């Protein structure tokens, strides 16, 4: 009996989250039922948290794809996170142990929108540093 690993399934789903169980079973050399059962278990156990799409923001009019590092005072970090979670400009947000406490990804139509958003961030209570970087090209 061939066993399939969670990592093998995750790699296939990251390439194409819409791949059918049948197609995955052919690529992995197992039955469709085995793939279906494994994925359902991975969803139940919280290994797979959801399915998403990768978009090209430029194709819908957003010229700036920015990664913004944010530092806060320790006592204000949770309130800043709550504010940013609700902000529609924030596409993704991560807590980080690297150079910044928070990392956010945002899309903007132009540099003026980015500048206004940076100003907004700098004026949030508890924010001590804002470090934007624009993504030039997604490589992988």
Secondary structure by P-SEA (a helix, b strand, c coil): cccccaaaaaaaaaacccccaaaaaaaacccaaaaaaaaaaaaaaccccbbbbbbcccccccccbbbbbbbccccaaaaaaaaaaacccccccccccccccbbbbbbbccaaaaaaaaaaaaacccccbbbbbbbccccc
